[in-house]
């Protein structure tokens, strides 16, 4: 499985952003540092920088999304790129247009980047394999595989609130099985050096062999939440479930829903994250989602800066030969 | 080929000259309450000294012009130093913009663009430690401690922050 190789160009620079798996800590740190710089653009009267002026970015959303699509659009606009979002429901498919034909048509319109969300795992990789050499692809979520920009914005949020990854205990709670967020998050947490990563959920929603990802598996939420610094709640992905994996939502909430009582088992300054959209009263109660420890809306704001950093990183590759060793910046 | 003596490379002497010239310029223009912005990284070091010597009331601002560079598509994204920080509104302010070396003028072009994205200043004064040859844009320093004629392949660089030292790379060693 050498799927991450495709992310780099011939000069070893990040060309696509498809998965966090296999990336180096330095690369992730540079992205987080760059994102830090983009946060202050929100203070400007003109909330824009001219970095990607003249570049054309196309958001290809084969699956619905509000938050991710909007933040990708805003990120592109704040970088002064021209962006358009295409929601591909069944309309073009129903006309019988092949995916590659559609891509080649879009390429003929001289675009520079595709941001792809698709219900099938591997879709962004597939597209990255077939685009012209000057085009970059960013994975905005593919099936149950990966959602790397979400993973990065969560790392950004954790670093912002906890300053540092060393010594942290993090718990990811809920539907690990169907969650691309969980997968990207676990890779990112491991790469950034979070020493203890726990996943908490019922047997039916934790993939067998999850330990091989470098996590501790808990089925008892009270036990799993004890003394953690970071709680990541996942959405119950009812649309991806087939068959009876759960008895009922109310029973799920009773066992794995995050309530103030359960949160009290974590460290007093623990932060609560959720990639959204939240199912209130299913995986999290409103008092927690809107409470003082929740950083859920902060995640959304951070998503813009982090996506700006990733977009400018892949579109700002140095031409061959000009590559200086890019780790002179100490932070 | 070095036009300057060891003595004129003494940064603290040069800073004193800048302070005097800036004070004169401010009084000529009847500016009593300017704000100061340094450009990362060398410009901030110089600005810190000037800011203190001129007793400027508002805190020092700093600019990281990476996102406004005109060579992004050629050199790509560099690892970042520190974000821009303008802890005041620039609207209607008289700004002293500070950099270490004025060369092509492209950095200043980028800095001006960034400043104007924060608001509309009343005026901008450009103060540099060194104004060297090699101008590519119609941008000149209002205050410069020294003007130097250098070959295109020569580089002059400020290292710091403590102590601030100017390093001149002769043409032979210069690469990149």
Interface residues (C-beta under 8 A of the other chain):
Chain A: X13 X30 X33 X34 X36 X37 X38 X39 X40 X41 X43 X44 X45 X46 X48 X49 X50 X51 X312 X313 X316 X317 X318 X319 X322 X326 X327 X328 X329 X331
Chain B: X64 X66 X67 X68 X72 X73 X74 X75 X76 X77 X78 X79 X80 X81 X82 X83 X84 X85 X86 X113 X114 X116 X117 X118 X119
